[in-house]
Amino acid sequence: MSQCNVTFDEIAARLGDFTCMDAPGFVHIRNPLMLSNWTLPVLELLMVSGAVFALWWAVRRLRRDGDPTNLVLRFASIVYLLVTEIPLYFPNIFMVEDQIGVVFDHNVFTVQFMYERLPLYIVALYPAVTTLAFEIVRAIGVFRVRGILIGSVCVGFVHHCCYEVFDQLGPQLRWWAWNTQNPLNRPMFASVPMTSMVIFATLGPAVLTLLVMLLVGRKAEAGARLSAAGLVWRTVVAGVLVPVGVAILSIPSSIFGGSHPNTTAQAVVFVIELAAFALIAVPALINGGADASPNRFVLIFGSVYLAVLGFLWLTALPEYFSAKGGVTGDGTPTGNVFYALVCLVAAALLVWLTNRSTYGANRLRSSALSSPRSSG
């Protein structure tokens, strides 16, 4: 079929027993017990549960606090997903095959959309992990103390820490496969393109947060009531404009790109960009003022997310350490376990910091209310 690219089919053959030829156009549902390995349904359940929890949390914030920011962020992340990834799934249909080519291919999970290209868990991952990063930064108080711009940078940094625990593991467990022949995927950090680590894991969430906060967040903080129609168009605009913002921020690395990229120069630029995010975010997160109430979303989903991915990493370690030349005995490429561990520890500390801070704020507030001066 016209949507089935030969390269996609070759990558699919390495991931499992499926093909894009004659694949269902809308949705394909499989038995979760019959997938290529047991980690796929575990990952799927984790991300879908997180997305549902994020939706509940967003509705709760809207009803309790009158703040639609989380709701807009959640759905704007899906708009961002659609406008970013669909052209990557069908480069020939969008007439960008010569410019982009095949970048990666997902394995097939329980629920697949769009000719097997889009797993349900990817649709869930965007709002789940973005909401987690946003709520950590919001609960620590960075937006209130340091403003929207610094807060958005912090979201990009936190998202990077959370996401790289997952990103460095996926290729080894056949969650997806990168097309290593595509120049866009170089330079690589182990089996992960640095474009994924910087552009997708860091810049995208930061730009998305900035747009949502400018269009909705600051208005909500000012007490403005936005209509349903106003929220819808702001959601769409925020999601659609993310690739524009990311393209602007990616200019330094794109200077050294093209069909024959200077991968060394690009790697240096990517490292500098990540370091800049860290240098801005770490002090802001450490010195942020706590929110007024404990954040159950961060405590519950953040802990479960890191615990599940940590467990999946443990199960992958025997194959990881017996790999030869970065390839396991099962023929899959390995990520960088040490970088993933640093990100896991950083994310765990942020989850702890969020709830330690909010607990401290509540304890101080309770002490003030119970003091003789307060009662008088």
N, C-alpha and C positions, 0 to 999 in steps of 0.2 A: 504494500500500500504506500501511497505517497508520503504519509507521515512517518513511515518506518525507514530510518536511516541505517545504512549498512554498519556504520561504526557503533550506533546504539545497539544493534543486534549482537555485534561481536562482544561488547562489554557485558551485555545481558547474559551471554553464554558463560562468561567467567563468574558471574554472580550466582546463577542458579539455572534451573531448568525452565526457562521461559523465553519468549520472544515477543517483539513488538508487531510481528506479522499477524494480521487478523485479530489483534487485541481489541477487546470491547472499547468503544469510543468514550463511554461515559463512566461506568463504574464496573469493577470486577471484584467480587468478594470471594475470599478463600477460607478454608479451614485453618485457623491459627496453629493447629497442631501439625499441619502438613507443610509448613514453611521450610526454607532451606536450613535454618538452624533455630534453636530454642530462644536465642536472644532477641530475635525480631519481634515476636509478640510481647515480650517483656518491655522492650523499648516503646512499642506502640501503645501499650496500656499506660505506661508512665506519662507519655506526652499528651495523650488524649485526656487522661485524668487531670493533668495540669491545666490544660486548656479549659476544661469544664469548670474547674475550681477558679480559674482566672475570670471566667464569665460571671460566676456567682459573686466573686469578690467585687467586680466592677459594678454589678447591679446593686450590691449592698452599699457601696460607696455612694452611688447615685441616690438611692432611697434614703440612706441615713444622713449623708452630708450634703446632698444636692450637688455633688461634684461628678460630672460625666467624663472626666479626663481619662480614667481607666477604661471606660467603655469605648471611647474614641480610639485610644491607643491600641486596644485589643483588635478592633476591626480594621483600623488603619494598617496594622501589621499584616493582615491578610491581603489587603489591597496591594501593599508593597510586595508581598510574596507573588501575587498573580502577575503584576506588571514586570517583575524581575525574572522570575523563573520560567514562565510559560515560553518566552522566546528562546530560552536555553533548551527547553524540551523539544521545540520544533523549529530549529534554525532554518531548515529548508522552506517551511511554510511562511516564516516571517522574513524570508529573503536575506538572512544574515549568516548563511552558512559559510560564505567566504570570509566574512569578517570575524565571526565567533567560532563556528564549527561546533563539534560536540565537546562539551566541557566535562560532563559527568553523567552517570546513569544510576538511578536508584534501584535497589533490589525490590522485589515484590513482597508486600506485607499483606495483612488480612484484607484491608480495603485499599484499592487503587483507583485512581481517576485518570482520565485523559490518556487512553491507550497505554496504560500501565506506567505512565511517566511520573505521576504525582501520587505518592502515598498519603493516606489520611494523617499519618503521624507528622508529616512535614507541615500540613495545614495547621496541626495542633501545636507544633514546636514553636512557630513564630510567636503567637500570643502568649504561650506558657512561659517561655524563657524571657521574653521581653518584659512581661509583667513582673516576673521575679526580679529582674535587674532594676526596673523602675521602682518597685515597692521598697527594695533595699535602700535605694538612694533617697526616696521620699521619706521613709520612716526615720532614717538617720538625720534628716532635716537639712540636707544640702540645698535643695531648691529654696527653702525659706531663708537660709543663712547666706548662701553664696549666689543665688540667682539661677535663672533658667539656663544660661549658657554653660556655666560650670557644672550644674546639675546634669545636663545632657551629656557632657564629656564623661562624667562619672558613670552614667548609665552605660555608655559605650565600653568603658573599662570593666565594669562589673559583668556585663553581658559577655565580654571576651573571656573572663575568668570562668564563668559558668559554662560557656559554649565549648571552650577548648577541651574540657574534660570529655566531652562527647565527640568533638571533631577529630581528636587524635586517635580515637578508638574505632570509629566507624569503618574505615577501610579494612582493618584486620578482621572484623566480624562480619564483613560482607553486607553492611547496611547500605553502602553505595560504593561506586568505584570511580575514580578520576581517570580522565583520558590523559595519560601521561605524554601522549604525542602532541597535545595541543599547547602551543606556545603561551597561551593565556594562563596555563597552570604552572608556569615557571616564573620565579624560583619556587622550589618546594622545601618545606621543613619536614624532614622524614617523608612520609607519604601524603602530607597535606600541603596544598598550594598556599603560599603566603598571602595570596589574594583572598583566600577564604578566611584566614586568620585576621587580616587587617580590614579588608573592605566589607566583608559580610559580617564577621563576628564583632567588629568594633565600630567602624564608621556608620554602617547602616542603622543600627539601633540608636546611635547618638543623634544622627540627623532626624530619624523618625521622632524621637523624643522632643527634640528642639521644635519641630514643626507642630506637633500636637500641643506642646506647652504654649507656643505663640498663638495658635489658632483657638485653643480651648482652655488650657490650664490657667493662664493668667486672667482670663475673663471669669472663670469660675472662682478664682481666689478673690477677685474684685466684687463678687456677689452677683454677677450678671447671669440671667436666666436665658439660655439658648433654646430655641425651638427645636423640635425633632428634625425639621427640614434643615435647619442651620447646622445641627450636629452631623447630619448625613453628608452634606456637601463638604464640611470641614474634614470629615473622616476620609472621604475620597481624595480630596486635594492633598492632604497630608501624605497618604499612601503613594499617590502618583508622583509627588515631588521628591520623594526620598531618592530615587535613582539620579535625579538632577543634582541634588546636594552631594551625593556620594561621588558622582562624576567630577564635580568641582574639587572636592577634597582629594580625589585620586590623581589630579593633574601631576603632582611631583613624581609619582611612580610611573605614570603613563608616558612621561617624557622619554623614559628608557625602555618603553615597550615596543609593540609592533610585531611583525612576523619573525624578526630576529632580535629578541630582547636582550638587553644587557642585564643579565640576571644578577650579577654582583651588585651593580648600582641599584637595581630595584630592591634587592635584599637589604641594602644599607638604608634606603629610604623607608622601607617597611619597618625596620627596627627603630629608626628615629621616630616614626609616627607612633608606634606602640609605646616607646619610652616617654614621648610627650604626653600621651594620655595618662600614663602611670604617674608621671611627675605632677600633673595637675590633680588627678583624682585621689591619690593616696592621702595627701594632707587634708583635702576637703572632706573625705570620708571619715578620717580619724577625728577631725575636729568639728564634725557636724553636730547640730543640736538635735536631741531626740524628739520624736513625735510625742503626741499626748497619750497614745494608747498602744498596747502591744500589737504587733503585726502578725496575726495568725497565718496569713498567707505565706509570708516569708518563713516563719517557723515550721509550718507543716510541709508545704511543697518544697521549700528550699532544702530541708533536711531529707525528705524522701528522694528528691532528685539526686542529691549528692550521694546518698547511701546506695541507691540502685546503681548509679553509674560506677561508684566505687567498687561495688560487688562485681559488676560485669568486668571491670578492669582486672580484679583479682582472678577471675576465671580465665582471663586471656593471658595472664602473665607466663604460664608455662610455655605456651607457643611463642610468646614474644621473646623470651630469653633464649629459646632454642632456635630462633630464626637465623638464617644465613644471608648476609648481605641485605638485611632489611626485608626479607621475605620469609614467611613462616613455612613449615612443612606442608601446610594446606594450600600454599601458593598465594597467600594474601599479603599485601604490604603492611608493615607496621608503622604506627605513629611514633611519637616521642613520649615515652612513659614518664620521664623526669619532668618535662614541661607540663604534662597533664597533671602530675602530682602537685607541682607548684600552684597551678590554677585551682586544683581541688582544695588545697589548704587555704588559699586566699579566699575562695568562695565560702568555705566553711567558716572562716574567721569573720567574713562579712555578715553571714547569717547570724552568727553568735553576737557580733557587735550590734546588729540591728535590735535584737531582742534583749540584750543586756542593757542597751541604752534606753529602750522604751520601758523596761522594768525599773531602771533607776529613776526615770522621769516620773513614773507613777508613784514610786515610793516617796520621792521628795514631795510630790503634790499631796499625797495622803498625809504625810507628816505636817505639812503646812496647814491643811484643813483641820487637823485634830489638835493643833497647838492652841494655847490659851488666847493668843492674839487673834487667831482666826475665829475662835468661838465668840470672842468679844465683839 
